[in-house]
Amino acid sequence: MTRIDGERVGDGAPGPLTMRVREAYWALHDDPAYARAVADISTPAGH
């Protein structure tokens, strides 16, 4: 997060925690258990 309501937060650059979360998120895309598109996931009947 670098802005809230159009106002810059801190120095306007993503911080170390944001970068760690971003890297972890994209790393999951290499794991087949998390790599399927949402459209490929079936919804159980009745839901």
MODELLER restraints for C-alpha pairs under 7 A, 6 or more apart:
rsr = mdl.restraints
at = mdl.atoms
rsr.add(forms.Gaussian(group=physical.xy_distance, feature=features.Distance(at['CA:1:A'], at['CA:14:A']), mean=6.10, stdev=0.5))
rsr.add(forms.Gaussian(group=physical.xy_distance, feature=features.Distance(at['CA:2:A'], at['CA:8:A']), mean=5.93, stdev=0.5))
rsr.add(forms.Gaussian(group=physical.xy_distance, feature=features.Distance(at['CA:2:A'], at['CA:9:A']), mean=5.25, stdev=0.5))
rsr.add(forms.Gaussian(group=physical.xy_distance, feature=features.Distance(at['CA:2:A'], at['CA:12:A']), mean=4.84, stdev=0.5))
rsr.add(forms.Gaussian(group=physical.xy_distance, feature=features.Distance(at['CA:2:A'], at['CA:13:A']), mean=5.72, stdev=0.5))
rsr.add(forms.Gaussian(group=physical.xy_distance, feature=features.Distance(at['CA:2:A'], at['CA:14:A']), mean=5.90, stdev=0.5))
rsr.add(forms.Gaussian(group=physical.xy_distance, feature=features.Distance(at['CA:3:A'], at['CA:9:A']), mean=5.22, stdev=0.5))
rsr.add(forms.Gaussian(group=physical.xy_distance, feature=features.Distance(at['CA:3:A'], at['CA:12:A']), mean=6.91, stdev=0.5))
rsr.add(forms.Gaussian(group=physical.xy_distance, feature=features.Distance(at['CA:28:A'], at['CA:34:A']), mean=6.03, stdev=0.5))
rsr.add(forms.Gaussian(group=physical.xy_distance, feature=features.Distance(at['CA:29:A'], at['CA:35:A']), mean=4.81, stdev=0.5))
